[in-house]
């Protein structure tokens, strides 16, 4: 709530001061020694009026059963935490238990003026993934067009869906989607990093796109003009080293130009069916998934290699970033260790930049 302090500066302050409480106990002189904190910011931090604002927000979230996830909390989405500009606090409202660190999250975005073609493709992709037994959590932004079609299709196919908002949880925008938001709360969740009483502002909706991109394994763009929020989300997903998919459209079609350009510039892989998503992400249908086996290792492993192998025994597959977080081994070192394990025939690389045990 401190003006001009975003999530990156906030994390820097916490790191330098040694904790949240310590930030507010620092003198202005001490704060000025922190890189990037000038006189103006130091004055704002030492102004204790923000404590009162925070207390009011705590009253609000307690009253309405909202969960606040701090970025160092174990429940905070690990995919999102990997992003440098991830929110310092994520506000979550939902009656169901959401495991943000489960295996399959897909973000679906697109134009607010979806055509019948875009609606049908969106519905078929989600229905197809559900029929194959993948049950991904569908993430979108509750906006008109492709967003709301994605949420409705997820609900229709009994999939959990997350709506990322560009405002606080004291309201729903657009108001026309209030009933859908209520349905989402029953089985999924509404998410935002904005506190209550946040003014509706276009830039806030652009800002929330980083959460949509960061929460998921892959972002799918279904219809987009030459410019728009969907393309911003795709760029963010690419910057986070996530998979980006785009549905092609007719040459010259207004709301296919963005998708076609993403494909043409190699910023997105072309997809047409659920099987394409399955292929690019290395997913296997539930009917063909192998039961976990106890693997007997004949190779002599280092301590760190054994730690990685032991962790991979507990999951079906995992990204290199999450392997690093779970094993507490630096990413740069995890990369070379995985390569050694792959040469030894113990680990295999799958499409989508994930790894699993070979067996």
Secondary structure, 3 states (H helix, E strand, C coil): CCCCCCHHHHHHHHHHHCCHHHHCCCCHHHHCCCCCCCHHHHHHHHCCHHHHHHHHHHHHHHHCCCEEEECCCCCCCHHHHCCCCCCCEEEEECCCCCCCCCCCEEEEECCCCCCHHHHHHHHHHHHHHHHCCCCCEEEECCCCCHHHHHHHHHHHCCCCEEEECCCCCCCCCCHHHHHHHHHHHHHCEEEECCCCCCCCCHHHHHHHHHHHHHHCCEEEECCCCCCCHHHHHHHHHHHCCCEEEECCCCCCCHHHHHHHHHHHCCCCEECCCHHHHHHHHCCCCCCCCCCCCCCCCCCCCCHHHHHHHHHHCCCCCEEHHHHHHHHCCCHHHHHHHHHHHHHCCCEEEECCCEEEECC
